Amino acid sequence: MEDAHADSGSQQRKIKRLKSLVKKYQTSLQTQTALLQLSEQASKVSELTLLYPAIQQILESSLPCRNFYVVLFNPDIGELELTYFVDEIDGIHLPIQAQQTGMLDNSLTGLVFKTGKTKLFNKEQIADCEIKGVCRVMGTPCEYWLGVPIHHDGRVIGVMATQSYNVNQPFDDSQIALFETVAFYFSTAVERVKKRQYMAQQVAERTEQLSREIARNQDTIRKQNILYAISKLATKSLNNQDFFERVHNIVNEEVFAKNLFIALYDHSENMISCPYAVDEMSVDYQPRTFSKGLTEFVIRSGKTELFDQNRVLNEVAKGHVELPAKFNNSPLPTSWIGVPLYHRQQVIGVLACQAFNNEYSYKQSDIELISFVSEQISNVIVKHLADNQLEQRVKEKTAELQQANIHLQLQIEERKKIERQLFHDAHHDNLTGLANRSLFISQLDKTLQRHKRDKSHGFAVMFIDLDNFKDINDTLGHHAGDKFLKSTANEFSTCIREHDLLARFGGDEFVILLTHLQHKDEAELIAKRIIKLMNKPFCINELCIKSGASIGIAYSNKAYTSTDQIIRDADSAMYQAKKSGKGTIELSAEHLEPRSSLICPTEINAGQLSFAKSNVIDLHKDHSVATFYNPQLTLESGATIALAHLLQEQHAAIDYCDYLLNQILPHVVQNGTVFLQLHTSILAREFDRFYKELSKSANNICWLINDSNLAEMSTTQVDNLAKLKKLGFKIGVIDVARQQIDLAKLTCVEFDFMQLELNFCRKLVTEKIAQQQLAALLALTKGSKCEIIATGPAIVNFQSALKILGINLFLSPLAQGSEQLSQFDKSQSLLSKTNKK
């Protein structure tokens, strides 16, 4: 009895310890997820006003955070400022009032800022602080208040706070730790967004500057055209009427000049005459003695004058202007502009334009342009076809501008060429022309980050060391060694695929980054080709030395967090290959998962089954029209494995047909169209049993086939797909356009849905080739019931761009979530009842 009691106590302690470890793991996972989401949002949002709600949304998934605000210290005014505030009870008046009265400094927020420590208060503690005068309480009393300091460069720069009005929603230690961690990285995220905002501002300022330069250039060209037209006019032999009509046409092309007259002033006679006038309201433009009209006003001022009716009447009231008799029977112009004509620094007349009935209102830009025109035509009017110097001047200026533009263009092209060469030299090996270490590591890091987001395609790093290279250098000389390295680089290039990257690490070491690996043996096949290639002897000057290569391979693995780890393992595997006798291939064993760890038990408990679930949204109606279900298993180790991955690793460990019919289908919610992936094996040897059971079940399921499997399907499998469709089920294909779009392959069955691959969807917004490929798909599905489904980030602008391209349905990965079996409808569906029979 004592032994049994001791064993029981030991088991209880173990259970308690396991629960503690599980809780720590869950807390760590929550923290890691929150930080990843924070980093993603900091990289994605364009301004700080979008970052704050994103942070709140991240926190709200793990703790009560519906009431959330951020306060930052403003060193310019020496006060705390409320930069973000959301509260389910208090309105916007509270933060405005708090900011205006300076209450933040003496509040709970101010207390956290001054002490630099996290503070958690309940309702009683808050009231006690106010009674003791420690701080003032703002707004509606809450049940729990949590505030943490925001640090930057070793000092407190602000406070992040949340509060709960629900007495049943306190903050536990793990939630406080998560809140502190997010606050710790808050300033880094803010700095990243600020830098991106600053860069966007710089781009906007530069764009505005370029726009102004373009406008100035356009104005210069405009003026050049005027100069050219006037100089052309000066060379023609025309009578007065034709000449002034040409002048009118030149002005009318640039500004509103429906009504225009040219008045000339004879100083000796003190007379005003109008050799040319077009006026829709009057024809009274007879010569007159210099008086107080608008024309005389311009001549006296010697500058361009702009009048509207109010100014005309004001000047009349002051006695500066007297209206001619013609205005007794016709209306005043609503807008009038007069420009003095100069010759040898003396006003010789006026060029005037006018508009009636508010048809046009002259602006400052019109003043500048008409003034410019008047400067050019003054001498032409005086000389009236006397010389052609103006045309020559225009030609010279045009030639100068063209020469300047050519010179500027040459400088720009030369600079771009130099920049391209500098970039190439900095990222490529001088001897072989291959990518160097810097470029390789940069590309490997991008590949690793992409693999962390999307593990559907693996990658591998191949580390190659040339055997007997020292003998080549010592026997044939360093010149021969260099030639051997260049030759080897060219040979290696023929062994890899177009999207792979070959680089020289230094000396006789080469590395290859293999991407888009469907199977791990693809890398080994490439390595074998290299080994075979290197078995050929290298010859120069009739001397031959056999080289060879030792190759180490490291495959992508979820354990990798940095490029150094991958390169280290590939390098280690290469040295193991050298020890094994050179000319061999070794795989890194550091992160290869033993197949035994993936073994699935033949009997699966309900708790092991869950679903990664996401909704298909109609972009035009903005509501869900279908649901994606991706079955996954939670093993005893705690790892979660997608069913499709499990079947790929060890198909023999499970009766997939039985598992699908009895374990998966009874628990899928039967609301609307449901998407489930169908392994191609079931379309062959297990199809008869599968078909028989499905013929008695509900048919609102869409069975999905991977695009990469279509080409490998037999005629029988294709026929079986067609049978499912005749049975009333929908058929879809996923990951379309992952590599290339095979239209013939996509017409082998009358598909109901085609889901585009994620990276292809991202390219649709910016790449014309991707848009053309989409157009081909849309043309293929036009007239049929087949729908195209896009996927990607749930961003309004991104979805709007997809709608413009003709896509109606959207699957957002951000909407995905895992639902345990216990959360599903346990009612027996028709399919479930049929399977039990």
C-alpha positions in Angstrom: 0.0 0.0 0.0 2.8 2.4 0.8 4.5 1.7 -2.6 1.2 2.3 -4.4 0.7 5.5 -2.5 4.2 6.6 -3.4 3.7 5.8 -7.0 0.5 7.8 -7.0 2.2 10.8 -5.5 5.0 10.5 -8.0 2.5 10.4 -10.9 0.7 13.4 -9.5 4.0 15.4 -9.4 4.8 14.4 -13.0 1.4 15.4 -14.1 1.8 18.7 -12.4 5.2 19.2 -13.9 3.9 18.3 -17.4 1.0 20.8 -17.0 3.5 23.5 -16.0 5.6 22.7 -19.1 2.6 22.8 -21.4 1.6 26.1 -20.0 5.1 27.5 -20.5 5.1 26.2 -24.0 1.7 27.7 -24.7 2.9 31.1 -23.3 6.1 30.9 -25.4 4.1 30.1 -28.5 1.7 32.9 -27.9 4.6 35.3 -27.4 6.4 34.1 -30.5 3.2 34.4 -32.6 2.5 37.9 -31.3 6.1 39.0 -32.1 6.0 37.5 -35.6 2.7 39.2 -36.3 4.1 42.5 -34.9 7.1 42.2 -37.1 4.9 41.4 -40.1 2.6 44.4 -39.4 5.6 46.7 -38.9 6.9 45.6 -42.4 3.5 46.0 -44.0 1.6 49.0 -42.7 2.3 52.3 -44.3 1.8 54.6 -41.4 1.6 54.7 -37.5 -2.1 55.2 -37.4 -2.5 51.7 -38.9 0.1 50.1 -36.7 -1.7 50.8 -33.4 -5.0 49.0 -34.2 -2.9 46.1 -35.7 -1.0 45.8 -32.3 -4.3 45.8 -30.5 -5.7 43.1 -32.7 -2.6 41.0 -32.1 -2.9 41.4 -28.3 -6.7 40.8 -28.3 -6.2 37.2 -29.5 -4.5 36.4 -26.2 -5.8 38.7 -23.5 -8.7 41.2 -22.8 -7.7 44.1 -24.9 -10.8 45.8 -26.2 -9.9 48.9 -24.3 -6.4 49.9 -25.3 -4.4 53.1 -25.5 -0.8 54.2 -26.2 0.8 57.3 -24.6 4.2 58.7 -25.8 6.3 61.4 -24.3 6.8 64.5 -26.5 10.2 66.0 -25.7 9.3 69.2 -27.6 6.5 70.2 -25.2 7.7 68.0 -22.2 4.4 66.2 -21.8 2.8 62.9 -22.4 0.6 62.7 -25.5 -2.2 60.2 -26.2 -1.4 58.8 -29.6 -4.0 56.0 -29.8 -7.2 55.4 -27.7 -10.0 52.8 -28.0 -12.5 52.3 -25.3 -15.8 50.5 -25.4 -17.4 52.9 -22.8 -15.6 56.2 -22.8 -15.9 58.2 -26.0 -13.4 60.5 -27.8 -14.2 63.4 -25.4 -12.1 61.7 -22.6 -8.7 61.6 -24.4 -9.3 65.2 -25.7 -10.2 66.4 -22.2 -7.2 64.5 -20.6 -4.8 66.0 -23.2 -6.1 69.6 -22.7 -6.1 69.5 -18.9 -2.7 67.7 -18.6 -4.2 64.9 -16.5 -2.0 62.2 -18.1 1.0 63.2 -16.0 -0.9 62.6 -12.7 -2.8 59.5 -13.9 -2.0 55.8 -13.6 -0.4 56.1 -17.0 1.9 58.9 -15.6 2.7 56.7 -12.6 4.0 53.9 -14.9 6.0 56.4 -17.0 7.6 57.9 -13.9 8.5 54.6 -12.2 9.4 52.8 -15.4 7.7 49.6 -14.1 4.7 47.5 -15.0 1.6 48.2 -12.9 -1.5 46.0 -12.5 -4.4 47.4 -10.4 -7.8 46.1 -9.6 -10.8 48.4 -8.9 -10.1 48.6 -5.2 -6.5 49.4 -5.6 -7.3 52.2 -8.2 -9.7 53.8 -5.7 -7.1 53.5 -2.9 -4.5 55.3 -5.1 -6.9 58.1 -5.8 -7.8 58.5 -2.1 -4.1 58.6 -1.2 -3.4 61.2 -3.9 -1.0 58.9 -5.7 -2.8 59.6 -9.0 -6.0 60.8 -10.5 -8.4 58.4 -12.2 -9.9 59.4 -15.6 -13.1 58.1 -17.2 -15.3 55.2 -16.2 -13.9 53.0 -13.4 -12.7 49.7 -14.6 -12.3 46.3 -12.9 -8.6 45.8 -13.9 -6.0 48.1 -15.3 -2.6 47.1 -16.8 0.1 49.5 -17.9 3.6 48.7 -19.1 6.5 51.1 -19.9 7.8 51.5 -23.5 11.6 51.6 -23.6 13.9 52.9 -26.3 17.7 53.2 -26.0 17.5 52.5 -22.3 14.9 55.1 -21.4 11.2 55.2 -21.0 9.5 56.9 -23.9 5.9 56.1 -23.2 3.2 53.7 -21.8 1.0 51.0 -23.3 -2.1 50.3 -21.3 -5.3 48.2 -21.4 -8.2 47.8 -19.1 -11.1 45.4 -18.5 -14.6 46.3 -17.3 -15.5 42.7 -16.7 -14.8 41.4 -13.2 -14.4 37.9 -14.7 -11.6 38.9 -17.0 -8.5 39.6 -14.9 -5.0 39.6 -16.3 -2.8 36.5 -15.5 1.0 36.3 -15.4 1.3 35.0 -18.9 -0.9 37.7 -20.3 1.2 40.4 -18.4 4.4 38.8 -19.8 3.0 38.9 -23.3 1.9 42.5 -22.9 5.4 43.5 -21.6 7.1 41.6 -24.5 5.0 43.4 -27.2 5.7 46.7 -25.4 9.4 45.9 -25.4 9.4 45.5 -29.2 6.9 48.3 -29.7 9.5 51.1 -30.2 11.4 48.9 -32.8 8.2 48.5 -34.8 7.4 52.2 -34.6 10.9 53.0 -35.8 10.5 50.7 -38.8 7.2 52.3 -39.7 8.6 55.8 -39.2 11.6 55.0 -41.5 9.2 53.7 -44.2 7.0 56.8 -43.8 10.2 59.0 -44.0 11.2 57.1 -47.2 7.7 57.5 -48.6 7.8 61.2 -47.8 11.2 61.6 -49.5 9.8 59.8 -52.6 6.8 62.1 -52.5 8.9 65.2 -52.2 11.2 64.0 -54.9 8.2 63.3 -57.1 6.8 66.7 -56.4 10.1 68.2 -57.3 10.2 66.3 -60.5 6.7 67.4 -61.3 7.7 71.0 -60.9 10.7 70.4 -63.1 8.5 68.8 -65.7 6.0 71.7 -65.5 8.9 74.1 -65.9 10.2 72.2 -68.9 6.7 72.1 -70.4 6.4 75.8 -69.8 9.8 76.3 -71.5 8.7 74.2 -74.4 5.4 76.1 -74.6 7.3 79.4 -74.7 9.6 78.0 -77.3 6.6 77.1 -79.4 5.4 80.7 -79.0 8.8 82.1 -79.9 8.9 79.9 -83.0 5.4 80.9 -84.1 6.2 84.6 -83.7 9.5 84.3 -85.4 7.8 82.5 -88.3 5.3 85.3 -88.4 8.0 87.9 -88.7 9.4 86.3 -91.8 6.1 86.3 -93.7 4.9 89.1 -96.0 1.4 89.9 -94.7 -0.9 92.9 -94.7 -1.9 94.4 -91.4 -5.2 92.5 -91.0 -3.6 89.1 -91.7 -0.7 89.8 -89.5 -2.8 90.7 -86.5 -5.1 87.7 -87.1 -2.0 85.5 -86.9 -1.0 87.2 -83.6 -4.5 86.6 -82.3 -4.3 82.9 -83.3 -1.0 82.5 -81.5 -2.4 84.0 -78.3 -5.6 82.1 -78.5 -3.8 78.8 -78.7 -2.3 79.4 -75.2 -5.0 81.3 -73.3 -8.7 82.2 -73.6 -8.6 85.0 -76.3 -12.1 84.9 -77.7 -12.1 88.8 -77.4 -8.8 90.4 -78.1 -7.6 93.9 -79.2 -4.3 95.5 -79.8 -4.0 99.2 -79.0 -1.1 101.4 -80.0 -0.1 104.6 -78.3 1.3 107.5 -80.3 3.2 109.6 -77.8 3.7 112.5 -80.1 0.0 112.8 -80.9 -1.2 111.5 -77.5 -3.6 109.2 -79.3 -4.8 105.6 -78.8 -5.6 103.6 -81.9 -6.7 100.0 -82.3 -5.4 98.4 -85.5 -7.0 95.1 -84.5 -10.0 94.3 -82.4 -12.4 91.2 -81.9 -15.2 91.9 -79.4 -18.4 90.0 -79.2 -20.1 93.0 -77.4 -18.9 96.1 -79.3 -17.3 97.3 -82.5 -16.6 100.8 -81.2 -12.8 100.9 -81.4 -12.2 104.2 -83.1 -9.1 106.2 -82.5 -9.3 108.4 -79.4 -7.4 110.9 -77.4 -5.4 109.5 -74.4 -7.9 109.6 -71.5 -8.7 107.4 -68.5 -9.8 104.1 -70.0 -8.5 100.6 -68.9 -6.0 100.7 -71.8 -4.6 104.1 -70.6 -4.5 102.7 -67.0 -2.1 99.9 -68.2 0.1 102.4 -70.2 0.4 104.7 -67.2 1.3 101.8 -64.8 3.7 100.2 -67.3 2.8 96.7 -66.0 0.2 94.0 -66.6 -3.2 94.7 -65.0 -6.0 92.3 -64.2 -9.5 93.6 -63.7 -12.9 92.2 -62.7 -16.1 94.1 -62.6 -15.6 95.1 -58.9 -12.1 96.4 -59.5 -13.3 98.4 -62.5 -16.1 100.0 -60.5 -13.7 100.7 -57.6 -11.2 102.4 -59.9 -14.1 104.4 -61.5 -15.2 105.5 -58.0 -11.6 106.7 -57.2 -11.5 108.6 -60.4 -8.6 106.6 -61.9 -10.8 105.1 -64.7 -13.5 106.6 -66.9 -15.7 104.2 -68.9 -16.1 104.9 -72.6 -19.5 105.6 -74.0 -19.7 102.1 -75.6 -20.3 100.6 -72.1 -23.6 102.5 -71.9 -25.3 99.9 -74.2 -23.1 96.8 -73.5 -22.1 95.0 -70.3 -18.8 95.4 -68.6 -16.3 92.5 -69.1 -16.3 90.1 -66.1 -12.6 89.5 -66.5 -10.1 91.8 -68.3 -6.3 91.5 -68.7 -4.1 94.1 -70.3 -0.3 93.7 -71.1 1.9 96.7 -72.0 3.9 96.4 -75.3 7.4 97.7 -74.9 9.9 98.9 -77.5 13.3 100.3 -76.4 12.0 100.5 -72.8 9.0 102.6 -73.8 5.3 101.6 -73.7 4.0 101.6 -77.3 0.7 100.0 -76.7 -1.4 97.3 -75.0 -2.5 93.8 -75.9 -5.7 93.0 -74.0 -8.0 90.0 -73.7 -11.5 90.1 -72.1 -14.3 87.7 -71.2 -18.0 88.4 -70.7 -20.8 86.8 -68.6 -18.2 84.9 -66.4 -17.3 82.7 -69.4 -13.6 82.7 -68.2 -11.6 84.2 -65.3 -8.0 85.0 -66.0 -5.4 83.7 -63.5 -1.8 84.4 -62.6 -0.6 81.8 -65.1 -2.4 83.6 -67.9 -0.7 86.9 -66.8 2.7 85.3 -67.1 2.0 83.7 -70.5 0.4 86.8 -72.0 3.2 89.0 -70.6 5.7 86.6 -72.3 3.8 86.8 -75.6 3.7 90.6 -75.4 7.4 90.8 -74.9 8.0 88.7 -78.1 5.5 90.4 -80.4 6.3 94.1 -79.4 9.2 94.4 -81.7 7.4 92.4 -84.4 4.5 94.8 -84.3 6.9 97.9 -84.5 9.1 96.5 -87.2 6.3 94.6 -88.9 8.4 92.0 -90.8 11.6 94.1 -90.6 14.0 91.4 -89.5 14.3 87.7 -88.8 16.7 87.8 -85.9 14.0 86.5 -83.5 13.8 83.2 -85.5 17.5 82.7 -85.3 17.4 83.3 -81.5 14.7 80.7 -81.1 16.7 78.2 -83.1 19.8 78.8 -81.0 17.9 78.5 -77.7 16.2 75.3 -79.0 19.6 73.9 -80.0 21.1 74.7 -76.6 18.2 73.1 -74.8 18.4 70.0 -77.0 22.2 69.8 -76.5 21.7 70.2 -72.7 19.0 67.5 -72.8 21.3 65.1 -74.7 24.2 65.8 -72.4 21.9 65.2 -69.3 20.6 62.0 -70.8 24.1 60.8 -71.5 25.1 61.5 -67.9 22.1 59.7 -66.6 22.8 56.6 -68.7 26.5 56.6 -67.7 25.6 56.8 -64.1 23.1 53.9 -64.4 25.8 51.9 -66.1 28.3 52.7 -63.4 25.8 51.8 -60.7 24.9 48.5 -62.4 28.6 47.7 -62.7 29.3 48.5 -59.1 26.5 46.4 -57.9 27.6 43.5 -60.1 31.3 43.8 -58.9 30.2 43.9 -55.3 28.1 40.7 -55.6 30.0 38.6 -58.0 33.3 36.7 -58.1 35.9 38.4 -60.3 37.4 35.2 -61.6 34.4 33.0 -62.4 31.7 35.7 -62.7 29.5 33.7 -60.3 27.6 35.1 -57.4 29.9 35.7 -54.4 29.4 34.9 -50.7 27.5 38.1 -50.0 25.0 37.7 -52.8 24.5 34.0 -52.0 23.9 34.6 -48.2 21.4 37.4 -49.1 19.5 35.1 -51.5 19.6 32.2 -49.0 18.2 34.5 -46.3 15.3 35.5 -48.5 14.6 31.9 -49.4 14.7 30.9 -45.7 12.2 33.7 -44.7 9.9 32.7 -47.6 10.1 29.0 -46.5 9.1 30.0 -43.0 5.9 31.6 -44.4 5.2 28.9 -47.0 6.6 25.4 -46.5 4.9 23.9 -49.5 8.2 24.0 -51.4 11.5 23.0 -49.8 15.0 24.1 -50.6 18.6 22.8 -50.1 22.1 24.1 -49.8 24.8 22.1 -51.6 28.4 22.7 -50.4 31.0 21.5 -53.0 34.8 21.2 -52.4 37.0 20.4 -55.4 39.3 17.4 -54.9 43.0 17.6 -55.8 42.8 21.3 -56.6 46.1 21.9 -54.8 47.8 19.3 -57.2 46.5 21.2 -60.2 47.9 24.5 -58.9 51.3 22.9 -57.9 51.7 20.8 -61.1 50.2 23.0 -63.8 50.5 26.5 -62.2 48.1 29.0 -60.7 47.2 30.2 -64.2 46.0 26.7 -65.0 44.2 26.6 -61.6 42.3 29.7 -62.5 41.3 28.3 -65.8 40.2 25.1 -64.1 38.0 27.1 -61.7 36.4 29.0 -64.6 35.8 25.8 -66.5 34.3 24.1 -63.4 32.0 27.0 -62.8 30.7 26.8 -66.4 30.2 23.0 -66.1 28.3 23.4 -62.8 26.0 25.9 -64.4 24.8 23.2 -66.9 23.9 20.9 -64.0 21.5 23.2 -62.2 18.1 24.6 -63.1 17.3 28.1 -64.2 16.0 29.3 -60.8 18.8 27.8 -58.8 21.8 29.9 -57.6 25.5 28.9 -58.1 28.1 30.8 -56.1 31.8 30.6 -55.4 32.5 30.8 -51.6 36.3 31.2 -52.1 39.3 29.1 -53.1 38.0 25.8 -54.5 34.7 25.9 -52.6 31.4 26.3 -54.4 27.8 26.5 -53.1 24.5 25.9 -54.8 21.0 27.1 -53.5 18.4 24.7 -54.9 14.8 26.1 -54.6 11.3 24.8 -55.4 12.2 21.2 -54.4 9.2 18.9 -54.6 11.2 15.9 -53.4 14.5 15.7 -51.5 16.1 13.3 -54.0 16.1 16.1 -56.6 19.1 17.6 -54.9 20.8 14.3 -54.8 20.3 13.8 -58.5 21.9 17.1 -59.2 24.8 16.2 -56.9 25.3 12.9 -58.8 25.4 14.8 -62.1 28.2 17.0 -60.7 30.1 14.0 -59.3 29.9 12.3 -62.7 31.0 15.5 -64.5 34.0 16.0 -62.2 35.2 12.5 -62.9 36.5 13.7 -66.2 40.3 14.6 -66.0 41.3 18.3 -66.5 43.9 18.7 -69.2 46.1 21.6 -70.3 49.2 21.6 -72.4 48.9 17.8 -72.8 49.1 17.3 -69.0 46.0 15.8 -67.3 45.0 15.6 -63.7 41.9 14.0 -62.4 40.0 16.2 -60.0 36.6 15.4 -58.4 34.2 16.9 -55.9 33.0 16.2 -52.4 29.5 17.4 -51.8 27.5 18.0 -48.6 23.8 18.7 -48.7 21.6 20.4 -46.1 17.8 20.4 -46.6 15.4 23.0 -45.5 14.0 22.2 -42.0 11.8 23.9 -39.5 14.7 23.9 -37.0 16.7 26.4 -39.1 16.4 30.0 -38.0 19.5 31.5 -39.7 21.6 31.1 -42.8 24.7 30.3 -40.7 23.0 27.1 -39.4 22.3 25.9 -42.9 25.7 26.7 -44.3 27.3 25.1 -41.2 25.5 21.8 -41.7 26.1 21.7 -45.4 29.8 22.4 -44.8 29.9 19.7 -42.1 28.4 17.2 -44.5 30.9 18.1 -47.1 33.8 17.4 -44.7 32.2 14.1 -43.9 32.1 13.4 -47.6 35.9 14.1 -47.9 36.6 11.8 -45.0 34.5 9.1 -46.7 37.0 9.0 -49.6 36.3 12.1 -51.7 34.1 12.1 -54.8 31.1 11.3 -52.6 27.9 12.9 -51.3 26.8 13.2 -47.7 23.6 14.5 -46.3 23.4 16.7 -43.2 21.9 14.6 -40.4 21.5 17.5 -38.0 17.9 18.3 -38.9 16.6 15.4 -40.9 13.5 14.1 -39.1 13.5 10.3 -38.6 10.6 8.8 -40.4 9.6 6.9 -37.3 8.7 10.3 -35.6 6.0 10.8 -38.3 4.4 7.4 -37.8 0.6 7.8 -37.3 -1.2 5.4 -35.1 -3.6 3.2 -36.9 -6.4 4.2 -34.5 -6.8 7.9 -34.0 -8.6 9.5 -31.0 -11.0 12.3 -31.7 -8.8 14.7 -29.9 -6.0 14.2 -32.4 -8.1 15.5 -35.3 -8.4 19.2 -36.1 -9.0 21.4 -39.1 -7.2 24.3 -40.6 -10.2 26.3 -41.8 -10.6 29.3 -44.1 -13.4 31.0 -45.9 -13.8 31.8 -49.6 -15.1 35.4 -49.9 -17.2 36.9 -52.8 -15.3 40.1 -53.5 -18.4 41.8 -54.9 -20.8 40.9 -52.1 -18.2 40.7 -49.3 -19.5 37.6 -47.7 -18.4 33.9 -47.3 -19.6 31.5 -50.1 -17.6 28.4 -49.2 -15.2 26.9 -46.6 -11.8 25.2 -47.0 -11.1 22.4 -44.6 -7.6 21.0 -44.3 -7.5 18.0 -41.9 -4.5 17.7 -39.6 -3.4 15.4 -36.8 -1.8 16.2 -33.4 0.6 13.5 -32.5 1.7 12.4 -29.1 4.8 14.6 -29.4 2.5 17.6 -29.7 3.5 18.2 -33.3 0.7 19.0 -35.8 0.9 17.3 -39.2 -1.3 18.0 -42.2 -3.0 14.8 -43.4 -1.7 15.4 -47.0 1.9 15.6 -45.6 1.4 12.5 -43.5 0.2 10.5 -46.6 3.2 11.7 -48.6 5.7 10.6 -45.9 4.2 7.1 -45.2 1.1 6.2 -47.1 1.1 2.6 -45.9 0.6 3.6 -42.3 -3.1 4.4 -42.7 -6.1 3.2 -44.7 -6.8 6.6 -46.3 -10.2 5.7 -47.8 -11.5 4.4 -44.5 -10.0 7.3 -42.6 -11.6 9.9 -44.9 -15.0 8.3 -44.9 -15.2 7.6 -41.1 -12.9 10.1 -39.4 -13.0 13.2 -41.6 -16.3 13.5 -43.4 -18.7 13.0 -40.4 -17.2 16.0 -38.7 -17.1 18.5 -41.5 -19.8 21.2 -41.0 -22.2 20.8 -44.0 -23.1 24.4 -44.6 -22.7 25.7 -48.2 -19.9 24.4 -50.4 -17.1 22.6 -48.5 -13.6 22.1 -50.0 -11.5 19.0 -49.1 -8.3 17.8 -50.7 -8.4 14.4 -52.3 -5.2 12.3 -52.5 -4.8 10.9 -56.0 -4.2 7.4 -54.7 -7.9 7.1 -53.8 -8.8 7.6 -57.5 -7.1 4.3 -58.3 -7.2 1.2 -56.3 -9.6 2.5 -53.6 -12.0 4.3 -55.8 -14.7 1.6 -56.1 -15.3 1.5 -52.4 -15.0 5.3 -52.1 -17.5 5.8 -54.9 -20.0 3.3 -53.5 -20.1 5.1 -50.1 -20.2 8.6 -51.6 -23.2 7.7 -53.8 -25.4 7.6 -50.7 -24.1 10.8 -49.2 -24.6 14.5 -49.4 -22.9 16.1 -52.4 -22.1 19.7 -51.3 -18.4 18.9 -51.2 -15.8 20.1 -53.7 -12.9 17.6 -54.0 -9.6 19.3 -54.7 -6.6 17.9 -56.7 -3.2 19.5 -56.6 -2.1 21.0 -59.9 1.3 19.3 -59.8 -0.5 15.9 -59.7 -2.7 16.4 -62.7 0.1 15.7 -65.2 0.9 12.4 -63.4 -2.6 11.1 -63.3 -3.5 8.1 -65.3 -6.5 7.9 -67.7 -8.4 5.8 -65.2 -7.9 8.4 -62.5 -9.1 11.2 -64.8 -12.2 9.1 -65.6 -12.8 8.6 -61.9 -12.7 12.3 -61.4 -15.4 12.7 -64.1 -17.5 10.0 -62.3 -17.4 12.1 -59.1 -18.6 15.1 -61.0 -21.5 13.1 -62.5 -22.4 12.0 -59.0 -23.1 15.6 -58.2 -19.8 16.6 -56.5 -17.8 19.6 -57.5 -14.2 19.2 -58.6 -11.4 21.8 -58.1 -7.7 22.1 -58.7 -5.4 24.0 -56.3 -2.0 25.6 -56.6 -2.6 26.6 -60.2 0.3 28.6 -61.8 2.8 27.5 -59.2 5.3 27.1 -62.0 3.7 27.2 -65.5 0.1 27.1 -66.6 -0.7 24.1 -68.7 -4.1 25.0 -70.3 -4.4 21.5 -71.9 -4.0 19.9 -68.5 -6.6 22.1 -66.9 -9.2 21.0 -69.5 -8.9 17.3 -68.8 -11.9 17.6 -66.5 -14.7 20.1 -66.3 -13.5 21.8 -63.1 -15.8 23.9 -60.9 -13.0 25.8 -59.2 -9.3 26.7 -59.9 -7.4 28.1 -56.9 -4.4 30.2 -57.9 -1.0 29.7 -56.1 -0.2 32.4 -53.5 3.0 33.8 -55.1 1.3 34.0 -58.5 -1.5 36.0 -56.9 1.1 38.4 -55.5 2.7 38.8 -58.9 -0.7 39.7 -60.5 -0.6 43.2 -59.0 2.7 44.2 -60.5 3.8 41.8 -63.3 2.3 42.0 -66.7 3.2 38.4 -67.6 1.2 37.1 -64.7 -1.7 39.3 -65.8 -1.5 37.9 -69.3 -1.5 34.3 -67.9 -4.6 35.2 -65.8 -6.3 36.5 -68.9 -5.7 33.2 -70.6 -7.2 31.3 -67.6 -10.3 33.6 -67.6 -10.7 33.1 -71.3 -10.5 29.3 -70.7 -13.2 29.4 -68.1 -15.4 31.9 -69.9 -18.8 30.4 -70.7 -18.3 27.6 -68.2 -19.3 27.4 -64.5 -15.6 27.3 -63.4 -14.7 29.9 -60.9 -11.2 31.3 -60.3 -10.2 31.7 -56.6 -7.3 34.0 -55.6 -5.5 34.0 -52.3 -3.2 36.4 -50.5 -3.2 39.1 -47.7 -6.6 40.4 -46.7 -5.8 44.0 -47.7 -8.5 46.1 -49.3 -6.2 47.5 -52.0 -5.0 44.1 -52.9 -8.5 42.7 -53.2 -9.6 45.7 -55.2 -6.8 45.1 -57.7 -7.9 41.4 -58.1 -11.5 42.6 -58.8 -10.2 44.9 -61.5 -8.4 41.9 -63.1 -11.6 39.9 -63.2 -11.4 37.7 -60.1 -14.6 37.3 -58.1 -13.6 34.9 -55.3 -10.9 35.3 -52.7 -9.4 32.9 -50.1 -7.5 34.8 -47.3 -4.8 32.8 -45.4 -5.2 35.4 -42.6 -8.7 34.0 -42.0 -7.4 30.6 -41.4 -7.8 29.0 -37.9 -7.6 25.6 -36.4 -10.8 24.1 -34.9 -10.7 21.1 -32.7 -13.1 18.2 -33.4 -15.0 19.0 -30.2 -16.0 22.4 -31.7 -17.6 20.8 -34.8 -21.3 20.0 -35.1 -21.6 16.6 -33.5 -25.0 16.0 -35.1 -25.1 13.0 -37.4 -25.2 14.2 -41.0 -26.5 12.1 -43.9 -22.9 11.2 -44.8 -22.1 10.2 -41.2 -25.2 7.9 -41.0 -24.4 6.3 -44.3 -20.8 5.5 -43.2 -22.1 3.8 -40.1 -24.4 1.6 -42.1 
